[in-house]
Amino acid sequence: MLIFALARVLPGDPIRAAFGPDVPEEVVKRYREMLNLDKPLYLQYFYWLRDVFQFRLGRSLITVRDVSADIAEFFPATLELLLASAVFRIIVAFPLGVLSGRKPGAIMDNIIRVLAYIGICIPTFGWAIILQLIFAYWLGWLPAIGRISEEFTGHVPRITGLMTIDSLVSGNVPAFIDALKHLLIPTVALSIGGAVQEARILRASIVENIGRDYVLNMKSHGIPEKIIYFKYVLRPSLTAVVPVMGLDIASAIGNAFLVESICNWPGMSRYGMIAMLRKDLNAIVGVVLITGIAYIAVNTITDIVLYVIDPRVRLRGREE
């Protein structure tokens, strides 16, 4: 509701912003009537909400088609990037956090601390540019932009919209490898800062749990250190990092617009940025709506994961 209202009360004519200042007045009038911009704000919201429950998000001024069709086209690319980002975070954050927390103050812990500072200080778009310079232009190992090379364009059927999955399902292994190479730079750029930060959170939680009384009691009874660490310390330590990782993955939708623009990644975040610059009202609200739904979905998954890994949550639920 807030974004809907702000997008409409901010100065500027959205129709002239989309079609240019020289558009004839009769065209402006026709589009205002079509988008209900000639009606009071509360009626505009009512008509928009009515369309939402009919799975329509209104017409885009840029693409001149329903916003739901645009999102259906662009969202799979962003979803693929988010899923790859989540996998990268898990692969990086958990091992670094475990290594750092097992022996705090050791050489490995100090190295990981420095890497974490570097990862957090450099923004996502900075990482995108750095990775493009190193791996695309200097070394030539990875492509700098796009989702897939031109030689494979049109040869991968659209099944899920995820280029890597569709190429595997269709049995096109060279296209899968090519799509995976295109995915690496935006994935690492989008998630490396959050991954090292989550590693530090896991490390702090592990250090805190190592000093608890039940751990000291196990050590006094001669239980092997590896069993104590990986079975009784690591699992409760995950409860501190899982919610943060879930929120970071969800927020990556909003943070991806710069990475998608730099890497020419045809995703929903870049579509939303163009919509904001061109004041495409229905597209702006549609992107915000999908982002909110993504937050709810990721938070729900995070709660389920916490329920599985933390028996205290299950016991608390039974007591209530």
C-alpha positions in Angstrom: 0.0 0.0 0.0 2.8 2.4 0.9 4.7 1.8 -2.4 1.5 2.0 -4.3 0.7 5.4 -2.8 4.3 6.8 -3.1 4.7 5.7 -6.7 1.6 7.7 -7.6 2.1 10.9 -5.5 5.7 11.5 -6.5 6.1 14.3 -9.0 6.3 13.5 -12.7 3.9 12.1 -15.3 4.5 8.4 -15.7 3.1 8.3 -19.2 5.3 11.1 -20.5 8.3 9.4 -18.7 7.6 6.2 -20.5 6.8 7.6 -24.0 8.7 10.9 -24.0 7.7 14.5 -23.6 6.5 14.8 -27.2 3.7 12.2 -26.9 0.4 13.6 -28.1 -2.1 14.7 -25.4 -4.8 12.3 -26.7 -2.4 9.4 -26.2 -1.7 10.6 -22.6 -5.4 10.9 -21.9 -6.1 7.4 -23.3 -3.4 5.8 -21.2 -4.5 7.6 -18.0 -8.0 6.2 -18.5 -6.6 2.8 -19.2 -4.5 2.8 -16.1 -7.2 4.5 -14.0 -4.9 7.4 -13.2 -7.8 9.8 -13.8 -9.5 8.4 -10.7 -8.9 9.1 -7.0 -6.1 7.2 -5.3 -8.3 4.9 -3.3 -10.2 3.8 -6.4 -6.9 3.2 -8.2 -5.8 0.9 -5.3 -9.2 -0.9 -5.3 -9.0 -1.6 -9.0 -5.4 -2.8 -8.7 -6.2 -5.0 -5.8 -9.2 -6.5 -7.6 -6.9 -7.4 -10.5 -4.3 -8.9 -8.2 -6.9 -11.4 -6.9 -7.5 -12.3 -10.6 -3.7 -12.8 -11.1 -3.3 -9.6 -13.1 -0.9 -6.9 -12.1 -1.9 -4.2 -14.6 -0.3 -3.1 -17.8 3.3 -2.0 -18.0 4.1 1.3 -19.7 7.5 0.1 -20.9 6.6 -3.4 -22.4 2.9 -2.5 -23.1 1.8 -5.9 -21.7 0.6 -7.2 -18.4 3.2 -7.0 -15.6 2.4 -10.6 -14.6 3.6 -11.7 -18.0 6.8 -9.6 -17.6 7.5 -11.1 -14.2 6.8 -14.6 -15.5 9.5 -14.0 -18.1 12.1 -12.2 -15.9 11.7 -13.8 -12.5 13.1 -17.2 -13.4 16.5 -15.6 -14.2 16.5 -13.9 -10.8 15.3 -17.1 -9.0 18.2 -19.0 -10.6 20.6 -16.4 -9.4 19.1 -16.5 -5.9 19.3 -20.3 -5.7 22.9 -20.3 -6.9 23.6 -17.6 -4.3 22.1 -19.7 -1.6 24.2 -22.7 -2.5 27.3 -20.6 -2.6 26.6 -19.2 0.8 26.2 -22.6 2.3 29.3 -23.9 0.7 31.4 -20.9 1.9 29.8 -19.8 5.1 29.6 -23.1 7.0 33.1 -24.5 6.3 34.7 -21.1 7.1 32.7 -20.7 10.2 33.5 -24.2 11.4 37.2 -23.8 10.7 37.4 -20.4 12.4 35.3 -21.3 15.4 37.1 -24.6 16.2 40.4 -22.9 17.1 39.7 -19.2 17.8 42.8 -17.0 17.6 44.7 -19.5 15.4 46.2 -18.6 12.0 43.2 -19.9 10.1 40.9 -17.8 12.3 42.9 -14.7 11.6 43.0 -15.3 7.8 39.2 -15.9 7.7 38.7 -12.7 9.8 40.7 -10.7 7.2 38.8 -12.3 4.3 35.5 -11.4 6.1 36.5 -7.8 6.5 37.4 -7.6 2.8 34.2 -9.3 1.7 31.9 -7.1 3.8 33.6 -3.8 2.9 33.4 -4.2 -0.9 29.8 -3.8 -2.1 28.1 -6.3 -4.5 28.5 -4.1 -7.6 32.2 -3.7 -6.7 32.7 -7.4 -6.5 30.9 -7.8 -9.9 33.3 -5.4 -11.5 36.4 -6.9 -9.9 35.4 -10.5 -10.9 34.7 -9.4 -14.4 38.1 -7.7 -14.7 39.9 -10.7 -13.3 38.1 -13.8 -14.7 36.5 -12.4 -17.8 38.9 -9.8 -19.2 42.4 -10.7 -17.8 42.2 -14.5 -17.6 39.3 -15.1 -20.0 38.0 -18.0 -18.1 34.4 -16.8 -17.7 32.0 -14.8 -19.7 31.3 -11.3 -18.4 27.7 -10.7 -19.3 24.5 -12.5 -20.2 22.9 -15.9 -19.3 24.1 -18.0 -22.2 26.2 -17.6 -25.3 24.6 -16.7 -28.6 25.5 -20.1 -30.1 23.1 -21.8 -27.6 20.4 -19.1 -27.8 17.1 -20.7 -29.0 18.5 -24.2 -28.5 17.4 -24.6 -24.9 13.6 -25.2 -24.5 11.9 -23.1 -21.8 10.7 -25.6 -19.2 11.3 -24.1 -15.8 12.9 -20.8 -17.0 16.1 -21.8 -15.1 18.7 -22.0 -17.9 20.9 -24.6 -16.1 18.0 -26.9 -15.2 16.4 -26.6 -18.7 19.6 -27.4 -20.5 20.1 -30.5 -18.3 16.6 -31.7 -18.7 16.8 -31.3 -22.5 20.2 -33.2 -22.5 22.2 -30.3 -23.8 25.3 -30.7 -21.7 27.4 -28.0 -23.5 24.6 -25.5 -23.0 24.5 -26.4 -19.3 28.3 -25.8 -18.9 28.0 -22.5 -20.7 25.0 -21.4 -18.6 26.9 -22.4 -15.5 29.9 -20.3 -16.5 27.7 -17.3 -17.1 26.1 -17.8 -13.6 29.4 -17.9 -11.6 30.4 -14.2 -11.7 26.9 -12.7 -10.7 26.5 -15.4 -8.1 29.8 -14.8 -6.3 29.4 -11.1 -6.5 25.9 -11.2 -5.0 26.7 -13.5 -2.2 30.4 -13.3 -1.2 29.8 -10.4 1.3 27.0 -12.1 3.0 28.7 -15.5 3.0 31.8 -14.3 4.9 29.6 -12.3 7.3 27.5 -15.4 8.1 30.8 -17.3 8.6 31.7 -14.8 11.3 28.3 -15.2 12.9 28.7 -18.9 13.0 32.1 -18.6 14.4 30.9 -16.4 17.2 28.1 -18.8 18.1 30.5 -21.8 18.1 32.9 -20.0 20.4 30.1 -19.1 22.8 28.7 -22.7 22.9 32.2 -24.2 23.4 32.4 -22.5 26.8 29.0 -23.7 28.0 28.8 -26.0 31.1 27.4 -29.0 29.2 30.5 -29.0 26.9 32.9 -28.8 29.8 31.0 -31.7 31.5 31.4 -33.8 28.3 35.1 -33.0 28.2 35.5 -34.0 31.8 34.0 -37.4 31.1 36.5 -38.1 28.3 34.2 -37.8 25.3 36.3 -37.2 22.2 36.6 -33.6 21.1 35.4 -34.2 17.5 32.2 -35.8 18.7 31.6 -32.9 21.1 32.3 -30.3 18.5 30.4 -31.7 15.5 27.5 -33.3 17.3 26.8 -31.2 20.4 28.3 -27.7 19.6 27.9 -27.2 15.9 24.1 -28.0 15.7 22.9 -25.5 18.3 25.3 -23.0 16.8 23.5 -23.1 13.5 20.4 -21.5 15.0 22.2 -18.2 15.1 23.3 -18.2 11.4 20.3 -19.8 9.7 17.8 -16.9 10.3 20.5 -14.4 9.1 21.2 -16.4 6.0 17.5 -16.7 5.2 17.1 -12.9 5.4 20.2 -12.3 3.4 19.0 -14.7 0.6 15.6 -12.9 0.6 17.2 -9.4 0.5 19.3 -10.5 -2.4 16.3 -9.9 -4.6 16.5 -6.2 -3.9 20.3 -6.1 -3.9 20.6 -7.9 -7.2 19.6 -5.0 -9.4 23.1 -3.6 -9.7 24.7 -7.0 -10.2 22.1 -7.8 -12.9 22.7 -4.5 -14.6 26.5 -4.8 -14.6 26.3 -8.5 -15.8 23.5 -7.8 -18.2 21.5 -10.5 -16.4 17.9 -10.4 -17.7 16.2 -10.8 -14.3 13.3 -9.2 -12.4 15.6 -7.0 -10.3 16.9 -5.2 -13.4 13.4 -5.0 -14.7 12.3 -3.3 -11.4 15.2 -0.8 -11.6 14.2 0.2 -15.1 10.6 0.5 -14.0 11.6 2.8 -11.2 13.7 5.0 -13.5 10.9 5.2 -16.0 8.2 5.5 -13.3 6.3 2.4 -14.6 3.8 2.4 -11.8 2.3 -1.1 -12.2 5.7 -2.7 -12.7 7.1 -1.0 -9.6 4.3 -2.3 -7.4 4.4 -5.7 -9.0 8.1 -6.2 -8.3 7.6 -5.0 -4.7 4.7 -7.5 -4.3 6.8 -10.4 -5.6 9.7 -9.4 -3.4 7.4 -9.4 -0.4 6.1 -12.9 -1.3 9.7 -14.1 -1.6 10.5 -12.8 1.9 7.5 -14.7 3.3 8.5 -17.9 1.5 12.1 -17.7 2.6 11.2 -16.9 6.2 8.8 -19.9 6.2 11.6 -22.2 4.9 13.9 -20.8 7.5 11.4 -21.5 10.3 11.1 -25.1 9.0 14.9 -25.6 9.0 15.1 -24.2 12.5 12.4 -26.6 13.6 14.3 -29.5 12.2 17.8 -28.7 13.5 16.8 -27.3 16.9 14.9 -29.7 19.2 14.2 -26.8 21.7 11.9 -25.3 19.1 9.9 -28.5 18.8 9.7 -28.9 22.6 8.6 -25.3 23.0 5.9 -25.9 20.5 4.6 -29.0 22.3 4.6 -27.1 25.7 2.5 -24.3 24.2 
